Amino acid sequence: MSDKPINRDFYEKTKAFVVSALKLLISYLQKGEQVPYIIVEKHKIEAEGVWTTTHLPQPLYFEFVDRHRKDMESLPEYDDCITAMRTNTTISKHLDCLVGTWHSRSHMTEWDYLSDFLTHQLLQLPERVEFNPETFDHIYFDWEQFFYNDSILVKAFSPLDNFNSDVDEIDLGDGLRIRRIATSELEQLLGESRWSPQIPYFEVAQLKYAMELTYKTMKVVERTLTGVIPSPDVNVNEKFGKLITALRLFKSGIVGFNIIKTLKTLDVPVINEGTSGALTYKKFLGQTYTLTRTEVSEFKSFWSKFSKIDLEQPASLSVAIRRLNYAYERDELEDKLVDFMVAFEALFFKEGERGEFRHKLSVRVARFLEQEYDQRKQIAKKMSEFYDMRSAVVHGEKVNFSVEFVNTVEDHLRRSIRLFTERLQTFTHEEIVSHLDLD
């Protein structure tokens, strides 16, 4: 950010107004006028998984400022600001209209912009009861970035469930990273989750890491509400979903996400923060997904290639990946087995293929994953057992199998999908499967 304003005239006139208006507002407080407030819950993380909750008054300074709107508008400095805003072609197009992003828009007037400066100044009370030039500059330059740019930088933040690491940050490029969650962010999540079904209150303090994507979104300025909702510039859910898939394909371990928070990088009220997620909370229980320092470099290399692959084509790959991801949300091992089999069949059978599936699947997977005869023999045996168990499950028979067996099958599927994503860059799906029969 530059330390010199683009619009020096507006900068000077706005500062003069804020100084004058703030003196007037403080004089009302010194005469005994009260600021309205509400009681809010505040959470403090004491240790991992441990927090305390207190109830504190939160002053509503914006209501106090708005209560004295006529007094502020009667100041000569206010008229100077209005003139500076209306005569500037860039700023004036943001007046008395809907302003924001595809996510949300607000109707903004001259008063809405200028009163925001006063609210931020009052947030320093009672520690400071005078004009703060640093606070003014911070807000002014954020507004100027908003006015003089067609796009806005925002962040998407999504806590990772059941994830751990021994590094604080993993930079994946293009604004995407995995990073440790700050204590203050956990405390805020505790407050937000108190009445939300998207993430249980008691689960929040267990979170350690999050995915974060920083990207640009187009600014929206509308004179009238068109009823047309602009499309998002970046499909954040798709981006985070692909990263989760990459993590699951890279190594074993249960990892997932439930919510995505939109965070603003400019401290201006027209950019609203929000949280989205499924209607129900998904539990990701099991082996903690741990990405160690020694694995980070290899994963980043894998992601740089995987992130460029279209996972929707061919359909066989799309089905296999979708079923692998479904399995991570299953509570019962039998359901996981069914998902795994659908994924294997999508990968290793041609469209419309008929015949003896058990033998074909066992041999094709073995040939695809290994070169040595003994290793192929072991995989073929395991896949035959898997096929038989899956058949028994879908026919309602009671089957006993261990978690270790399911994990072994999952590992074979994981390796198979990874190899297919590589070979599909050169060969078609049918060519890959046909080659296995002739090997």
Rosetta blueprint (number, residue, H / E / L):
1 M L
2 S L
3 D L
4 K L
5 P L
6 I L
7 N L
8 R H
9 D H
10 F H
11 Y H
12 E H
13 K H
14 T H
15 K H
16 A H
17 F H
18 V H
19 V H
20 S H
21 A H
22 L H
23 K H
24 L H
25 L H
26 I H
27 S H
28 Y H
29 L H
30 Q H
31 K L
32 G L
33 E L
34 Q L
35 V L
36 P L
37 Y E
38 I E
39 I E
40 V E
41 E E
42 K E
43 H E
44 K E
45 I E
46 E E
47 A E
48 E L
49 G L
50 V E
51 W E
52 T E
53 T E
54 T E
55 H E
56 L E
57 P E
58 Q E
59 P E
60 L L
61 Y H
62 F H
63 E H
64 F H
65 V H
66 D H
67 R H
68 H L
69 R H
70 K H
71 D H
72 M H
73 E H
74 S L
75 L L
76 P H
77 E H
78 Y H
79 D H
80 D H
81 C H
82 I H
83 T H
84 A H
85 M H
86 R H
87 T L
88 N L
89 T H
90 T H
91 I H
92 S H
93 K L
94 H L
95 L L
96 D L
97 C E
98 L E
99 V E
100 G E
101 T L
102 W L
103 H L
104 S L
105 R E
106 S E
107 H E
108 M E
109 T L
110 E H
111 W H
112 D H
113 Y H
114 L H
115 S H
116 D H
117 F H
118 L H
119 T H
120 H H
121 Q H
122 L H
123 L L
124 Q L
125 L L
126 P L
127 E L
128 R L
129 V L
130 E L
131 F L
132 N L
133 P H
134 E H
135 T H
136 F H
137 D H
138 H H
139 I H
140 Y H
141 F H
142 D H
143 W H
144 E H
145 Q H
146 F H
147 F H
148 Y L
149 N L
150 D L
151 S E
152 I E
153 L E
154 V E
155 K E
156 A E
157 F E
158 S E
159 P E
160 L E
161 D E
162 N L
163 F E
164 N E
165 S E
166 D L
167 V L
168 D L
169 E E
170 I E
171 D E
172 L E
173 G E
174 D L
175 G L
176 L E
177 R E
178 I E
179 R E
180 R E
181 I L
182 A L
183 T H
184 S H
185 E H
186 L H
187 E H
188 Q H
189 L H
190 L H
191 G H
192 E H
193 S H
194 R L
195 W L
196 S L
197 P L
198 Q L
199 I L
200 P L
201 Y H
202 F H
203 E H
204 V H
205 A H
206 Q H
207 L L
208 K L
209 Y E
210 A E
211 M E
212 E E
213 L E
214 T E
215 Y E
216 K E
217 T E
218 M E
219 K L
220 V E
221 V E
222 E E
223 R L
224 T L
225 L L
226 T L
227 G L
228 V L
229 I L
230 P L
231 S L
232 P L
233 D L
234 V L
235 N L
236 V H
237 N H
238 E H
239 K H
240 F H
241 G H
242 K H
243 L H
244 I H
245 T H
246 A H
247 L H
248 R H
249 L H
250 F H
251 K L
252 S L
253 G L
254 I E
255 V L
256 G E
257 F E
258 N L
259 I E
260 I E
261 K E
262 T E
263 L E
264 K E
265 T L
266 L L
267 D L
268 V L
269 P L
270 V L
271 I L
272 N L
273 E L
274 G E
275 T E
276 S E
277 G E
278 A L
279 L L
280 T L
281 Y L
282 K L
283 K L
284 F L
285 L L
286 G L
287 Q L
288 T E
289 Y E
290 T E
291 L E
292 T L
293 R H
294 T H
295 E H
296 V H
297 S H
298 E H
299 F H
300 K H
301 S H
302 F H
303 W H
304 S H
305 K H
306 F H
307 S L
308 K L
309 I L
310 D L
311 L L
312 E L
313 Q L
314 P L
315 A H
316 S H
317 L H
318 S H
319 V H
320 A H
321 I H
322 R H
323 R H
324 L H
325 N H
326 Y H
327 A H
328 Y L
329 E L
330 R L
331 D L
332 E L
333 L H
334 E H
335 D H
336 K H
337 L H
338 V H
339 D H
340 F H
341 M H
342 V H
343 A H
344 F H
345 E H
346 A H
347 L H
348 F H
349 F L
350 K L
351 E L
352 G L
353 E L
354 R L
355 G L
356 E L
357 F H
358 R H
359 H H
360 K H
361 L H
362 S H
363 V H
364 R H
365 V H
366 A H
367 R H
368 F H
369 L H
370 E L
371 Q L
372 E L
373 Y H
374 D H
375 Q H
376 R H
377 K H
378 Q H
379 I H
380 A H
381 K H
382 K H
383 M H
384 S H
385 E H
386 F H
387 Y H
388 D H
389 M H
390 R H
391 S H
392 A H
393 V H
394 V H
395 H L
396 G L
397 E L
398 K L
399 V L
400 N L
401 F L
402 S L
403 V H
404 E H
405 F H
406 V H
407 N H
408 T H
409 V H
410 E H
411 D H
412 H H
413 L H
414 R H
415 R H
416 S H
417 I H
418 R H
419 L H
420 F H
421 T H
422 E H
423 R H
424 L L
425 Q L
426 T L
427 F L
428 T L
429 H H
430 E H
431 E H
432 I H
433 V H
434 S H
435 H H
436 L H
437 D H
438 L H
439 D L
